[in-house]
Amino acid sequence: MVDAVYAPLFRYFESIDATVAHQIFDGLPRISAWREALEARSSVRDAVVEDYADRFQTHLRQQGALIAAA
């Protein structure tokens, strides 16, 4: 259940800005390994469409999210 909750959250970080994710998770090797393991799972990869990151960015811009301006 925990994986099912965190996999999408981890994906958000990569979709927004991978450098932000690196800064947040730098120094947390076990969390980083967990993120990578989740990302490698076909169930996680196949849970979204190919252009998910673009759609997510568009949604953030439409909502006026500050992180979308980064």
C-alpha positions in Angstrom: 0.0 0.0 0.0 2.8 2.4 0.8 4.4 1.8 -2.6 1.0 2.6 -4.3 0.8 5.9 -2.5 4.4 7.0 -2.9 5.0 5.9 -6.5 2.9 8.8 -7.9 4.4 11.3 -5.5 7.9 10.3 -6.6 6.8 10.6 -10.2 5.6 14.2 -9.6 9.1 15.2 -8.6 10.6 13.9 -11.8 7.8 15.5 -13.9 8.3 18.9 -12.3 12.0 19.2 -12.3 14.5 16.3 -11.9 17.1 18.7 -10.3 14.6 19.6 -7.6 14.2 15.9 -6.9 17.9 15.4 -6.7 18.2 18.2 -4.1 15.5 16.8 -2.0 16.6 13.2 -2.1 20.4 13.8 -2.1 21.8 12.2 1.0 18.9 9.8 1.4 20.3 6.7 -0.4 17.7 4.3 0.9 14.8 6.6 -0.2 16.6 7.1 -3.6 17.0 3.4 -4.1 13.3 2.9 -3.2 12.3 5.6 -5.8 14.4 3.9 -8.4 13.0 0.4 -7.6 9.5 1.8 -7.9 10.2 3.6 -11.1 11.6 0.4 -12.6 8.4 -1.6 -12.0 6.3 -2.1 -15.1 3.1 -1.5 -13.1 4.4 2.0 -12.1 5.7 2.8 -15.6 2.5 1.6 -17.3 0.2 3.4 -14.9 0.5 6.7 -16.9 0.4 7.6 -20.6 3.6 8.3 -22.5 3.1 12.1 -22.4 2.2 12.2 -18.7 4.9 14.7 -17.8 3.8 17.2 -20.4 0.2 16.8 -19.4 1.1 17.3 -15.7 3.1 20.4 -16.5 0.2 21.8 -18.5 -2.2 21.1 -15.6 0.2 22.9 -13.2 0.4 26.0 -15.5 -3.4 26.1 -15.9 -3.8 26.0 -12.1 -1.2 28.8 -11.7 1.1 26.6 -9.7 4.3 28.4 -8.8 6.4 25.3 -9.3 5.3 25.3 -13.0 7.2 28.5 -13.5 10.5 26.9 -12.4 
